[in-house]
Amino acid sequence: MLSPEGDDPDSQVIKTVLALANDPNRRTAAYNIAAEIRDGKNAEVARVVGGAEVQLVLADQLISRIVVHSSRQSGLSGVYSELLDFDGCEIYTTEQPDLTGKTFGEAVMAYEHCTLIGLCDQTGRVNLNPPSDLVIGKDMRAIIIAEDDAAIKLGGAGAKIDTAAILRHQLVEAKPERTLILGWNRRGPIITYELSRYVAPGSILTIAADTPGLEQEVAGLPVVGDNLSVSCRITDTSSSTALASLDVPSYDHVLVLGYSETMAAQPADTRTLVTLLHLRKIADDAGTHISIVSEMIDVRNRELAAVTKADDFVVSNRLVSLMLAQASENQHLAAIFDDLLDEEGSEIYMRPVGDYVAIDHPVTFWTIAELARLRGEIAIGHRRVRAAQNDERALGGVTVNPLKSQALAYLPEDRVIVLARD
């Protein structure tokens, strides 16, 4: 169920759900309704109306959280795109009776061609990356990443683990971050709030845009705690002179948002593209790399924007569409992504491979998966610089659910993708 155009799209969605659920001539079997809701404030009413039959895709929250996560970990949107795209690996929720009685840690290492990431109980409650010693009950369903459901079968008996390559875990202290947002739309307040949940004390956020009433809106933005201080600059983000005055290279992360509230999709993406081109020149002139994540509205503009060499692109309409399509096939998917994108649960992180294993010789993914398991994490893939050069699907070298038995050579720039609590 797509969110319609208009001033109050959520009310139309809620009324349609109500009509489906309460139609006197409806079928007796339960529906699986995947519905898009824009404003999270309306989610509770939609859930009351639809009950267990409705899955809500909170579009603005989904995109805002992925923008924040991707801004702090370059390439992360490629992981989410892969999990949602029917062309690659997908998330399945399936009965696996052979896991009954095993601990979750044992079960994680029981699959070669797919990746176990969590469990789902009879009530539908999702538990991603549960404790390694949790014993799997017969009423639990497995949450698995696989290329297709035919690939979901046990096959970890011959796992070859290079214990000599495993490295000790070293804690990295969080440091204050400087973030710059260029452009503004209705997702801006959610992005600011989400960002405030993650950053270390002393972090700074500067919002630069020229939308009407921006200063008043920024002054009232809700944030968590006092780790993040927020300031505002009224700036024409399509002007090279205005951007140069912001000292862009001094920021750790730059987010470019589309003016989707004040402009149509194509003009908004065009203005975003102009901003990205100016940023590329600023980076070239400074002889430095600027970490840039950009929101694009129309997927057709994604390839055009690639010439700007931004680190990552979050194509909002495409991700929401993929999420709705996947949710229509898997009634637990909305709950799974709520958990993945919630700061309180386990999240997806991209960390240097060299923090896990010695990279002076090829190692199998079994070895990486075993160390991740010992750390209370689940290794779900990698991002390799070499792979990015021939990446037809524009995932930035991301591979989710790689073959665990294949030994690969890694570079210092390569990343392991893990599901972890922190």
NORVEN-V285713 format. One line per field, one symbol per residue. phi: phi as a letter, one per 20 degrees, with the letter a starting at -180 (. if undefined). psi: psi as a letter, one per 20 degrees, with the letter a starting at -180 (. if undefined). A space follows every 50 residues. Layout:
# NORVEN-V285713
phi->???
psi->???
This chain:
# NORVEN-V285713
phi->.efffpfcfffffffffgfffdffdfffffededcecedgfefffffffe lfeddddegffgfffffffffebgnffffffffeeffdfceddbfcgfeg nefffffgeecedbcfcrccefenfecelfgfefefefeededcebfbff eebfadfefddeffefdffdfdffdgcdccddnbbfegfffffffffdff gnfccddcacffmffffffdffcemcfdddcccfbefedffffffelgff efccdddeefedcfgffffffffffffffffgfffemcedfcccededff effgffffmffbcdefffffffffffffecfdfffffgffeeffdececd cggfedcfdebfcefgfffffgffemccedrbcdfffffcefeldmnfce mfffeeeceddgefcedcdbeb
psi->oqprrrhmhhhggghggggghjphjrqhqqqnoopppgohhiggghhggi biippponghgggghhggghhinpihhhghgghipihbqrpqoqpmhiip iqqhhghhjjphjropiaqpahijppnplrqhjppprijqqqoppqhrhh inqqkjhkpopnhhipqqppppppqqqppppprqaiighggggghiihqr qjqpppporkqpjgghghhjpprpbkhppprqpopoijphgghhiilgii qhpppoqqlihiqrgghghghgggghgghghggghikrppoppqpqgphi ighgihiikqhqpooghghgggggghhhhoijgghghgghjphhbqrpqo qphiigqpkiqqqqhggghgggghjkrppiaropgghhhlnhjljkjpop lrphippqpqrhiqqpoqoqh.
